[in-house]
């Protein structure tokens, strides 16, 4: 009897079509049957002894919310028996010009511990969102949500954007460490980190078999992109870091397994049905009894030459354009040529941001790493980059490389040419008669949330669009008290003054852009939501908080209009 091992995940949805991802425990045909009679069928493909299917469903009716079930070889496996959750549904957009899009985003999620165990990092924002959305009029609700906490269906997200660190390959839980110890000797590298594809699958099970998150991902479409912890902390921070990692005996298996598992568990679902149909690797993997070798070859080529593949992608939601940008694998790392994006990736981003400007009311750029940082951190990263490339001689370069790794100095500001290029692109995209109402950079990574807005020099035209950096992290993680203090200080006047000292020492010259924090900093497990209708936009920040007497709830700590 074939079992559903993981999923379903509702990944892509438009007015008439959807794709749903599943993992099963053996080869089979996966089928999605919708309440309106529409269906989709797909045989599984195999990678490393695991079986997957991405099931396309066509013929859906725009503007409907349709329950569905999953069958494997004709036997129903979803919804689960005795599930406390409502039926999973596919909600299609109507295509109306005044239709609202609600997009929730965040990053950095450690898997929540099993129900009943103490959670050392506080309530999980995704868990609580799911529990609140699942609340039913009959009073039946999943465990963990406070009885007074109700999130009505009219604020259910239309899409969930996960901006990296969906799994932590280098920071495993106590339960995962025990599981790893039963497989191999943890005294040997990489120790309690994951080592291969099989161990990566365990991370996804731990994270996505969480009952609340499993139901949420089955009924709210998702877009994903990796960050460093999906592979390893500070992934691709510098050329010397990469050389050192490649010299270790365990790194090759780790990076290949990381890219292979990302392709299977996250990347495939990011693609539209037409992109899937044209994807040669997807066709090759599906056409063979075992696609492991083909996928492994692809991962090796992608690691050796990042220009051979593209993890970035575009999604259009009516008149809202979302560009999800790979800021990890596409880097140029030689100190004299450092770029956040290689030439091909930068050209792709520019083309997608500027083409057909009249077709978008809002341009969203999803990058796991923030564009605008606290001022002190921005200047420190520029200073560090200057010293690392030799601005103050070899001794300072060695110090700078050590500091870069210890302090995670690797955001856009650490790639000065790329920061300037992105700034110019954002300004160009936001200027002119066909400019969108907003250009928003959506980010995570830094374990706090904030909004920041740039101001432009007097000698250049101010963009017509409202431009914002919106950062939200973590969904479920912790931040040390000293780091929290550092971020607060980084935004302060004293922090800005100290940053200017760094800039002078690094011979950086004057900044071409100024910005100010217009919201936050907020600390805690949290989600941001953009509500977009026509050219209007609204921002909301919800934090997951424990409630006296037990349970948890999402509390709205910021809710304001951006454009009208």
C-alpha positions in Angstrom: 0.0 0.0 0.0 1.5 3.3 -1.1 1.8 6.0 1.5 2.0 9.8 1.3 5.4 10.6 2.9 5.3 14.4 2.6 3.0 17.0 1.3 0.9 17.9 -0.5 2.4 21.4 -1.1 0.3 23.7 -3.2 3.0 25.6 -5.1 1.8 27.4 -8.3 -1.7 28.8 -8.8 -3.2 31.1 -11.5 -6.7 31.6 -12.7 -7.1 28.2 -14.3 -4.2 26.0 -13.3 -2.2 24.8 -10.2 0.7 22.5 -9.4 0.9 20.3 -6.2 4.0 18.6 -5.0 4.1 15.3 -3.1 6.6 12.7 -1.9 5.5 9.1 -1.7 7.1 6.0 -0.2 7.2 4.0 -3.5 6.6 4.5 -7.3 3.0 5.3 -8.1 0.6 7.6 -9.9 -0.4 10.6 -7.9 -3.8 12.1 -8.6 -5.4 15.3 -7.4 -9.2 15.3 -7.5 -11.0 18.6 -7.0 -14.6 19.0 -5.7 -15.6 20.7 -9.0 -14.6 17.6 -11.0 -11.2 18.8 -12.3 -8.3 16.4 -11.9 -4.6 16.1 -12.5 -2.5 12.9 -12.7 1.3 12.4 -12.7 3.6 9.4 -12.2 6.3 9.7 -9.7 10.0 10.2 -10.5 12.8 8.8 -8.4 15.9 10.5 -6.8 18.2 8.7 -4.4 15.5 6.1 -3.5 12.8 8.7 -2.9 9.7 9.2 -5.0 8.2 12.5 -6.0 5.5 14.0 -8.2 4.6 17.5 -9.2 0.9 17.2 -10.2 -0.5 19.7 -12.7 -4.2 20.6 -12.4 -5.8 22.4 -15.3 -9.3 23.6 -16.1 -9.9 25.4 -12.8 -12.5 28.2 -12.7 -11.2 31.7 -12.0 -12.3 33.3 -8.7 -13.2 30.0 -6.9 -12.0 28.2 -3.8 -12.1 24.5 -4.5 -11.5 21.7 -2.0 -9.3 18.8 -3.3 -8.1 15.4 -2.3 -4.9 13.4 -3.1 -5.0 9.8 -4.3 -2.1 7.4 -4.8 -2.8 4.6 -7.2 -6.5 5.2 -6.7 -6.4 5.3 -2.9 -7.2 8.5 -1.0 -4.3 9.6 1.2 -5.2 13.3 1.8 -6.8 14.7 3.9 -5.4 12.6 6.7 -7.9 10.5 8.7 -9.3 12.4 11.7 -7.6 15.7 10.6 -8.6 18.7 12.8 -8.0 21.0 9.8 -10.5 22.1 7.2 -10.2 20.6 3.7 -7.3 21.9 1.7 -8.4 24.1 -1.1 -7.1 25.7 -4.3 -8.1 29.4 -4.4 -7.8 30.8 -7.9 -7.6 34.6 -8.7 -10.5 36.0 -10.5 -8.4 38.3 -12.8 -10.5 41.3 -11.9 -8.6 44.6 -12.0 -9.6 45.6 -8.5 -8.7 42.2 -7.0 -6.6 42.3 -3.9 -3.4 40.3 -3.5 -2.2 39.4 0.0 1.4 38.4 0.1 3.0 37.2 3.4 6.7 36.8 3.6 9.6 36.0 6.0 12.7 33.8 6.4 14.7 31.8 8.8 12.6 29.0 10.3 13.9 26.3 12.6 11.6 23.3 12.7 9.2 23.6 15.7 9.6 20.9 18.3 7.0 18.2 18.6 3.7 19.2 20.2 4.0 19.3 24.0 7.7 19.9 24.1 9.1 23.3 25.3 10.0 25.6 22.4 13.2 27.5 23.3 12.8 30.1 20.6 9.1 30.9 21.2 6.0 30.2 19.1 6.4 29.6 15.4 4.7 32.3 13.3 3.8 29.8 10.6 2.3 27.4 13.1 0.1 30.1 14.6 -0.9 31.5 11.2 -2.0 28.0 10.2 -3.9 27.4 13.4 -5.7 30.7 13.2 -6.7 30.2 9.6 -8.0 26.7 10.4 -10.2 28.0 13.3 -13.7 26.8 12.6 -17.1 28.2 13.7 -17.9 24.9 15.5 -15.1 25.8 18.0 -12.8 22.9 16.9 -9.2 24.1 16.5 -5.8 22.5 16.3 -3.7 22.5 19.4 -1.7 25.6 20.4 -3.8 28.5 19.1 -5.3 30.7 21.8 -9.2 30.5 21.9 -9.5 34.2 21.4 -7.2 34.2 18.4 -9.1 34.1 15.2 -7.7 35.1 11.8 -10.7 35.5 9.5 -10.7 34.0 6.0 -10.7 37.4 4.4 -7.1 38.0 5.5 -5.8 34.6 4.4 -2.6 35.1 2.4 -2.9 34.5 -1.3 0.8 33.5 -1.5 3.5 32.8 1.1 7.0 33.9 0.1 9.8 32.1 2.0 13.0 34.0 1.6 15.6 31.5 2.7 16.8 29.2 5.5 13.7 26.9 5.1 16.0 24.2 6.6 19.2 24.5 8.6 21.7 22.0 7.3 24.4 23.2 9.7 22.4 23.8 12.9 20.4 20.6 13.6 17.9 19.9 16.3 18.5 17.6 19.3 16.2 15.0 17.7 18.0 15.2 14.3 21.4 14.9 16.0 20.2 11.7 17.6 18.9 10.4 14.2 22.3 11.3 12.6 24.2 9.6 15.4 22.3 6.3 14.6 23.6 6.6 11.0 27.3 7.5 11.4 30.0 8.6 13.8 29.4 12.3 14.7 33.0 12.7 15.7 33.9 12.6 12.0 33.2 15.7 9.8 30.8 17.2 9.2 29.7 16.1 12.7 26.1 17.0 13.6 25.5 18.8 10.3 23.9 16.9 7.4 26.2 15.1 5.1 24.2 13.7 2.2 20.9 13.7 0.3 19.3 11.2 2.7 20.0 13.5 5.6 18.6 16.5 3.8 15.3 14.6 3.3 15.2 14.2 7.1 15.4 18.0 7.5 12.4 18.5 5.2 10.4 15.9 7.0 11.2 17.5 10.4 10.1 20.9 9.1 7.2 20.2 6.8 5.6 17.3 8.7 4.7 19.7 11.4 0.9 19.3 11.3 0.1 23.0 11.2 2.7 23.9 8.6 1.8 20.8 6.5 -1.8 21.9 6.3 -0.8 25.6 5.6 1.5 24.6 2.7 -1.3 22.4 1.3 -3.7 25.3 1.0 -1.6 28.5 0.5 0.6 28.7 -2.6 4.3 29.3 -1.8 7.4 30.8 -3.5 10.8 29.9 -2.1 14.5 30.8 -2.5 17.5 29.5 -0.6 19.8 31.4 1.7 23.0 30.2 3.4 21.8 27.8 6.0 19.9 25.8 3.4 23.5 24.7 2.6 25.9 26.1 5.2 26.4 29.3 7.2 28.2 32.0 5.1 27.8 30.0 1.9 29.9 31.6 -0.8 31.0 34.5 1.4 34.4 34.8 -0.3 36.9 33.1 -2.7 39.2 32.0 0.1 36.2 30.5 2.0 35.2 28.5 -1.0 38.7 27.3 -1.6 39.0 26.1 2.0 35.6 24.3 1.8 36.5 22.6 -1.4 39.7 21.3 0.2 37.7 19.4 2.9 36.8 15.7 2.2 33.1 16.2 3.0 32.2 19.4 1.2 31.6 18.0 -2.3 28.9 15.6 -1.1 27.3 18.3 1.0 27.1 20.9 -1.8 25.8 18.4 -4.3 23.2 17.0 -1.9 22.2 20.6 -0.9 21.6 21.6 -4.5 19.9 18.3 -5.5 17.5 18.5 -2.5 16.8 22.2 -3.1 15.9 21.4 -6.8 13.5 18.6 -5.7 11.9 20.1 -2.6 11.9 23.8 -3.4 12.9 24.9 -6.9 10.6 22.7 -9.0 7.6 24.1 -7.4 8.7 27.7 -8.1 8.3 27.1 -11.9 5.2 27.8 -13.9 3.5 24.9 -15.8 5.0 26.2 -19.1 8.4 26.4 -17.6 8.2 22.9 -16.2 7.1 21.6 -19.7 10.2 23.3 -21.2 12.7 22.2 -18.5 15.1 19.7 -20.0 16.5 18.4 -16.7 12.9 17.8 -15.4 12.1 15.9 -18.5 15.3 13.9 -18.2 14.8 13.0 -14.6 11.2 11.9 -15.3 12.2 9.9 -18.3 14.5 7.5 -16.5 13.8 4.9 -13.8 16.2 6.7 -11.5 17.0 10.4 -12.0 19.8 10.5 -9.4 22.8 10.5 -11.8 21.2 13.2 -14.0 20.4 15.4 -11.1 23.8 14.9 -9.5 25.6 15.8 -12.8 23.5 19.0 -12.9 24.3 19.9 -9.4 28.1 19.4 -10.0 27.9 21.6 -13.1 25.9 24.3 -11.2 28.5 24.3 -8.4 31.5 24.5 -10.8 30.0 27.1 -13.0 27.0 29.0 -11.5 26.3 30.7 -14.9 25.1 27.3 -16.2 21.9 27.4 -14.3 19.4 30.0 -12.9 17.7 29.6 -9.6 16.1 33.1 -9.8 12.6 33.3 -11.2 9.6 35.6 -11.9 6.0 35.2 -10.8 3.2 37.5 -12.0 0.1 37.9 -9.8 -2.2 40.0 -12.0 -0.5 43.4 -12.0 2.0 42.6 -9.3 5.4 41.3 -10.5 7.6 39.3 -8.1 11.3 38.7 -8.9 12.9 36.1 -6.7 16.7 36.6 -6.9 19.4 34.1 -6.1 22.0 36.0 -3.9 24.1 32.9 -3.0 25.0 30.7 -5.9 25.3 33.4 -8.5 28.1 35.4 -6.8 31.4 36.4 -8.3 33.9 35.9 -5.5 37.4 37.1 -6.7 38.2 40.1 -4.6 39.0 42.4 -7.5 35.8 41.4 -9.3 33.3 40.8 -6.4 29.7 40.9 -7.5 26.5 39.7 -5.8 25.2 38.5 -9.2 27.3 37.3 -12.1 26.8 39.1 -15.5 24.1 36.7 -16.8 22.1 36.9 -13.6 22.4 40.7 -13.4 21.2 41.0 -17.0 18.3 38.7 -16.3 17.2 40.8 -13.3 17.5 44.0 -15.2 15.4 42.7 -18.1 12.7 41.4 -15.8 12.5 44.6 -13.8 12.3 46.9 -16.8 10.3 45.1 -19.4 6.7 46.0 -20.0 6.5 48.6 -17.2 2.9 49.4 -18.1 1.8 45.9 -17.1 2.7 46.3 -13.3 1.3 48.3 -10.5 3.8 47.0 -8.0 7.3 45.6 -8.5 8.6 43.2 -5.7 12.2 42.1 -5.6 12.7 39.1 -3.3 16.3 38.9 -2.1 17.1 36.9 1.1 19.8 39.5 1.9 18.6 43.1 2.6 19.6 45.9 0.2 19.3 48.7 2.8 20.8 47.8 6.2 21.3 49.7 9.5 23.7 52.4 8.6 26.6 51.2 10.8 26.4 47.7 9.3 26.3 49.1 5.8 29.4 51.1 6.3 31.2 48.3 8.1 30.5 45.9 5.2 31.8 48.4 2.6 34.9 49.1 4.8 35.5 45.3 5.2 35.2 44.8 1.4 37.7 47.6 0.7 40.2 46.2 3.2 39.8 42.6 2.0 40.7 43.6 -1.6 43.9 45.3 -0.3 43.0 48.9 0.2 45.1 49.0 3.4 47.6 46.3 2.5 48.0 42.5 3.1 47.8 42.6 6.9 44.5 44.4 6.9 43.2 42.1 4.1 43.8 39.1 6.3 42.1 40.8 9.3 39.2 41.7 7.0 38.7 38.2 5.8 38.6 36.8 9.3 36.1 39.5 10.4 34.0 38.9 7.3 33.4 35.3 8.3 33.0 35.9 12.0 30.5 38.8 11.6 28.5 37.7 8.5 29.6 40.8 6.5 28.2 39.6 3.2 25.0 41.5 2.3 24.6 43.8 -0.7 26.8 46.5 1.0 29.7 43.9 1.0 29.5 43.9 -2.8 29.7 47.7 -3.5 29.4 47.6 -7.3 26.4 45.3 -7.0 24.8 47.6 -4.4 25.2 50.6 -6.7 23.9 48.6 -9.7 20.8 47.5 -7.7 20.2 51.0 -6.5 20.3 52.3 -10.1 18.1 49.6 -11.3 15.5 50.2 -8.6 15.5 54.0 -9.4 15.2 53.3 -13.1 12.3 50.9 -12.6 10.5 53.4 -10.4 10.8 56.4 -12.7 8.7 57.4 -15.6 5.1 57.7 -16.7 4.6 53.9 -16.6 6.4 53.4 -13.2 4.7 51.1 -10.7 3.2 52.7 -7.6 5.8 50.8 -5.4 9.1 49.1 -5.8 9.6 47.0 -2.7 12.7 44.9 -1.8 11.6 42.0 0.3 14.3 40.4 2.5 15.0 38.4 5.6 18.2 37.0 7.1 19.0 39.5 9.8 16.7 38.2 12.5 14.7 41.4 12.9 12.1 43.3 11.0 12.1 46.9 9.7 11.0 49.2 6.9 13.4 51.7 5.4 13.1 54.2 2.6 15.8 55.9 0.5 16.1 59.6 -0.3 17.8 60.7 -3.5 20.5 63.3 -4.0 19.4 66.8 -5.0 21.2 66.5 -8.4 19.1 63.6 -9.6 15.5 62.9 -10.2 13.4 61.4 -7.4 11.7 58.2 -8.6 7.9 58.4 -9.1 7.3 55.1 -7.3 7.5 54.8 -3.6 10.5 52.7 -2.9 10.9 50.6 0.3 13.2 48.0 1.9 10.9 45.6 3.8 12.7 43.1 6.0 11.1 40.3 8.0 13.0 37.6 9.9 12.8 35.2 11.7 9.7 33.1 11.2 10.9 30.8 14.0 14.4 31.3 15.4 16.3 33.3 18.0 18.5 36.4 18.2 21.2 36.9 20.9 20.7 39.9 23.1 24.1 41.3 22.1 23.1 41.1 18.4 19.8 42.7 19.1 21.6 45.6 20.8 24.0 45.9 17.8 21.1 46.2 15.4 19.5 48.9 17.5 22.8 50.8 17.8 23.4 50.4 14.0 20.2 52.4 13.3 21.1 55.2 15.8 22.8 58.5 15.3 25.9 57.3 17.2 25.9 54.2 14.9 25.8 56.4 11.8 28.7 58.5 13.1 30.8 55.4 13.8 29.9 54.1 10.4 31.4 57.3 8.8 34.7 56.5 10.6 34.7 53.1 9.0 34.1 54.7 5.6 37.0 57.1 6.0 39.4 54.3 7.1 38.3 52.2 4.1 38.6 55.2 1.7 35.1 54.6 0.5 34.2 58.2 -0.4 30.7 59.7 0.0 27.6 57.6 -0.1 25.5 58.1 -3.2 22.2 57.2 -1.4 20.7 58.0 2.0 17.9 56.2 3.7 16.0 56.2 6.9 14.2 53.6 9.0 10.5 54.2 8.8 9.4 51.2 10.9 10.9 49.0 13.5 13.2 47.5 14.5 10.9 44.7 15.6 12.3 41.5 17.3 10.6 38.2 17.6 9.1 35.4 15.4 7.0 37.3 12.8 5.5 37.6 9.3 5.0 40.7 7.1 2.1 41.0 4.8 1.6 43.3 1.8 -2.0 43.9 0.7 -2.0 45.2 -2.9 -5.1 46.4 -4.8 -4.7 48.4 -7.9 -2.1 51.0 -7.1 -2.8 51.0 -3.4 -0.7 49.1 -0.9 -0.8 48.3 2.8 1.8 46.9 5.1 1.1 44.7 8.2 3.5 43.0 10.6 2.3 40.2 12.9 4.3 38.7 15.7 3.8 35.3 17.3 3.4 35.7 21.1 2.7 33.5 24.0 -0.5 34.2 25.8 -0.9 34.0 29.6 -2.7 30.9 30.5 -1.3 28.9 27.5 -1.3 28.9 23.8 -0.1 31.6 21.4 -1.5 34.1 19.0 -0.4 36.5 16.2 -0.5 40.1 17.3 -0.5 42.9 14.8 2.2 45.4 15.8 2.2 47.5 12.6 -0.6 48.1 10.1 -0.3 51.2 7.8 -1.1 52.3 4.3 1.9 52.7 1.9 0.1 54.1 -1.1 -3.5 54.9 -1.9 
